[in-house]
Every structure is written in structure tokens, then in C-alpha cells.
Amino acid sequence: MDNIDIEEMFQSLGPITIKRMFGGKGIYHMGRILALEVGDEILLKADDTSASEFEAAGARRWAYEGKKGKAVNMPYWSIPDDAFDDPDEMARWVRLAYEAALRSEK
């Protein structure tokens, strides 16, 4: 996904910064990472407070294969499908990701 598309997706927050990392991109707002681009998919940050909302909406949690083939769950989730057709829904999920990023700093 190109940076212009990513910026459009996160426009409800205001300015974002996109940095290359781990073969993908990190997406930041106000200095806090709130999303990743991994393999052309945007993954939003969630935590114990918001993960259940992502799961209920049908989002998938990102995991990678760690040592000895064991899955390692990360605090990032796919964007629910409905958000791609509704800017207000996208703004809601992006806001949840930023709130999770704020909580993780404490």
C-alpha cells in the first residue's frame, strides 16, 4: 500500500508518520505507533481493553512463527471488513488503535 493510501486511511486522527521497519511500515501518530503494514495489510494496535471489539468484528490477530514453530501473538489486528467501505467506521477503528497506543505508554 502506498503512503498516500495509508495517510487517507488515518486522516481522521490528523497527521501521521510512516517509517519503514521489518520489511513493512510502522504508522505513528503523535510519536506513538498505532499500526503496522505487513505484507500489504494494515494491522491496528489493540490491547486487553480493545481486542475483544476487534475479535467480535471478525478481525484476525497477527501472529508469526517463533522459535520451535510456536505461534507468537502480537498486539495487532486486521481491520474489520466493514471499515473499508465506511469512513466513519474506519475512523472508529483507527481511534481505538490510537487509544491502545496511548495506554501502552503507561
Residue pairs with C-beta under 8 A, 6 or more apart in sequence:
1 37
1 40
1 42
3 18
3 25
6 16
6 18
6 25
6 27
6 37
6 42
7 16
7 18
9 42
9 90
9 94
10 16
10 27
10 29
10 35
10 94
12 87
12 90
12 91
12 94
12 95
13 29
13 94
13 95
13 98
14 29
15 29
16 27
16 28
16 29
17 27
17 28
17 29
18 25
18 26
18 27
18 28
19 25
19 26
19 28
20 26
21 36
22 38
23 38
24 36
24 37
24 38
24 39
25 36
25 37
26 33
26 35
26 36
27 33
27 34
27 35
27 36
27 37
27 42
28 34
29 98
29 101
32 98
32 101
32 102
32 104
32 105
33 45
33 101
34 44
34 45
34 94
34 97
34 98
34 100
34 101
35 42
35 43
35 44
35 45
35 76
35 94
35 97
36 42
36 43
36 62
36 76
37 43
38 62
38 76
41 78
42 79
43 62
43 74
43 76
43 77
43 78
43 79
44 54
44 59
44 76
44 77
44 78
44 79
44 93
44 94
44 96
44 97
45 75
45 76
45 97
45 98
45 100
45 101
45 104
46 53
46 54
46 75
46 76
46 77
46 96
46 97
46 100
47 75
47 100
47 103
47 104
49 99
49 100
49 103
50 96
50 97
50 99
50 100
51 61
51 75
51 77
53 96
54 61
54 77
54 78
54 80
54 93
54 96
55 61
55 77
57 80
57 82
58 80
58 81
59 77
59 78
59 79
59 80
60 77
60 78
61 73
61 74
61 76
61 77
62 73
62 74
62 76
62 77
62 78
63 71
63 72
63 73
63 74
64 71
64 72
64 74
65 71
65 72
66 72
75 100
75 104
79 90
79 93
80 89
80 93
82 89
83 89
83 90
83 92
83 93
84 90
